[in-house]
């Protein structure tokens, strides 16, 4: 009888390390929520999903993904509640946030109604216009510095269909769309496909200027805290490793 009890005890003790080995560190991760024309949440891009899957496996962590308005995500991160995915670096933000290696290149594209399109080659071309941006985001130091001086900025709390509806109602002259580094036509086709209810239109409603307003890099970011920022260092090391061995694509940033 005693030998039976001893066997059971030893079996349980052997299972404990295996259970512990399966447990993963949970990391709360915030990124912006985006919805299509029928109110359905637009899924994360395949490259971002691949990146998160890669990091979870490499670092033996599990992301607790929360998709919320960007302003709320920033507020939560400043309260020490998790990591942001998709923040660009500015001098002001660098005083509050620690950043990882770049995730990807981010094009800030100017979108207008096709029948109200205007010439855009440089910031001066925005003079007198009202441009919508997502609250809490940066479009680059030059754009940010001219906001509400050369042109007026309208702050939006969310992303996706609500912003495009505001543009369609002519409450803004244009808006900044945060997309990848691609060609403008691809961005334009994606916007009109995802956000136009009348799919049978022969001509697009929304037009994207051929030249982005700026090109920045996106990063993981969290409140500066020497006791907690080690996770960003681990993420950065994994990103660099992945780019070196081909598990992650090379970071492409045009000059």
N, C-alpha and C positions, 0 to 999 in steps of 0.2 A: 504493500500500500504506500509506504514511504517512497519507494522507488518511483511509483507512478506520479506522486505529487512532485518529486524532484524533476522528473522528466517534463511535466507540464510547466513548472517554473522556469526551467532552462529554455524551453521552447518559447515562452513569452519574452524572456530576456533577450533571446536571439532576434525576435521580431522588432524590438524597440529601436535599435539602430537603423533598421530598414525603413521603419515609419518615419523616423527623424530625417533620414536621407531623402525621403520623398517630399518633405515639406519645403516649400519655397518661400523666400522672402517676398511679401506683398508690397508693391510700390504703387501708390496712388498717382495716376497720370491724367492730367487735364489737357484737352485740346478743344478747338472750337467746334460747335455744333453747326451743321449746315443742312438745310431742307430743300426739297425740290418743289415743283409746282403744285403737287397734290399733298404737300405737308409731310412727305416721307423723308426720313433722315438719309442724306447722301452718305454712303459708306466711305470709310477711309480709302485712300488710293492704294493700289496694289503694292507700290514701292514702300509706302509707310507700313502696311500690314506685314510685309516681308521683313522690314527693319525691326519691328517690335517682336516678331517671332524669333528672329535671329538673336536679339538681345536677351530675350527670356531664356533661350537655350544656353547661350554663352555664359550668362551671369547667374543662372539658376535662380531666376526671380519670376514673379508673376505680376504683370501690370493690371491694376484695377483701373480700367479706362473709364473716365467720366467726360462726356462731351457736353459742354455748357457754353453759354455766351462768353466771349473772350474776356470781357471786363471782369466777370465773376471769377473766371479761372485765375486771372492775375491776383485778385483780392484773396482768393483761397491760398494761392502760393505764398503771398506775402505774410499770411498768417501761419506759415510753416506747414501747410497742409498739402504736401505732395509736390510733384514736378510738372512743369509745363512742357508741352511738345509743340514747337513751331514758333518760337520767339526769335526775333531778329535782335542784333546787338546795337545799342546806341549808348552814348556816353551817360545819359541819364539813367537808363536801365542798369548799366554796369555798376552803378553805385548801390543798387539794391539786390541784383541777381548775379548768381554765378552761372556760367554757361558751359555747355559741353562742346566737343568738336562739332563742326557743321553737320547737320543731317542732310541737307540738300540745298540747291539753289532755288530761290524764290523770285519769280517775276511779278512785279506790281504793274498790272495792265490797266490801261484806261478804257473803260467801256462806256459807250454812248448809245442812244437810240440811233438806228441807221439813218432815219430821216432827219436827224438833228446833229449829224456828225460834223465835227469841226477839225481843222488842221491841228496836229500836235507833233512838234519836233523837239521842243524844249519847254522848260517850265514857264517861260514868259508867255507861251501860247495859252496858258490857263488863266491869264489875267481876266478878272471880272467874272469868272465861272464859279459855280458852286459844285464842289466835288465831294462825294460821299466816301467815307472811310469807316472801317470798323473801329469802334472806340477801344483805345488801348494799344493799337497797332502803330507801327512806324512804316512810313513809305520811303525812308531814307532821310539823312540829315538835311539835305538841300530842300526837299519837299516840306519836311516838318518845319523848317525855319521860315518858309514863305507862307505857311498856312495862316489864313485870316489876315494876310497882308496883301500879297499879290492876288490871291484868290480866296474864296470862302470855303471852309470845311464844314461838312455836315456829319456829325458823329452818329453811327448806327450801332445798336446794341447787339445785333445778330449778324448772321451771314446768309447768303442764298436768296431765296425767293422774295423775302420781305424787302431786301435792298433793291432788287430788280423791279419790283412793283413800284417802289418810290421813284425809280428812274422812269418807268413807263408813265407814271402820272405827272412827269415833268417837274417834280419837286426838287430835283437836282439836275445839273447839266451833264454830269458824268459821274462815274464811281470807279474806285480802285478795286480791281479784282485780284485776289491773291492766288496765283497759279504757279505751275512749274515753269521751267525754262524750256519753252517750246516755240513753235511759230504761232503767230497771232490767229491764223485760220483754225488751227486745232483747238485753241482756247475758245474761239468764237463758236465753233460747232458744238463743243461740249456744253457751253452755257445755253445755247438755244435749244439743244436736245433735252437737257435736264430741267430747264426752267420755263419752257414755253408750253402751255397747255394745248394749244392748237398745233399739233405735230405735223399737220399737213400743209403748213405754210410753204410757199415756193421761195419766199425770200426771208432772210433772218430779221428778227426784230432788233436784236442787240448786235452792235458792231464793236470790234476790238481794234484799237489802233495798232499799227504794225510794229511800233517801237514801244517797249515797256517804259513806264515812268522811271523805274529803277530796278536794279537786280540786287537782291540781298541774299544772305544765307540764313536758313532756319536752324535753330538749336533746341536742345533740351535745356531748361533753365529752372532754377529754384532759388529761393531766398538764400542770401549769403549766410552761411552757418558752418564754421569750420568743423563742427561736430557731426554734421549730417551730409556735407557736400562730397563725401567719399563716393557716394553712389554715382555722381556725375563723372568723377575720375574713372570709375570702372566702366561706365558707359562709353566715355571717350576712348579708353584703351581698346574696348571691344570694336568700336567703329573703325579705328585705325587698323586693327588686325584684320577686320573683314574686308577693308579696301585693299589691303596688301595681298591677302590670299584669294581675292576674287569672290568672296562670299557676299560682298556688298559692291554696288557699282561705284566707279570712280566719280568723285565730285567734279562736276563740270560747271565752271563759272566763266561765261564769256567776258572778255575784256571790255 
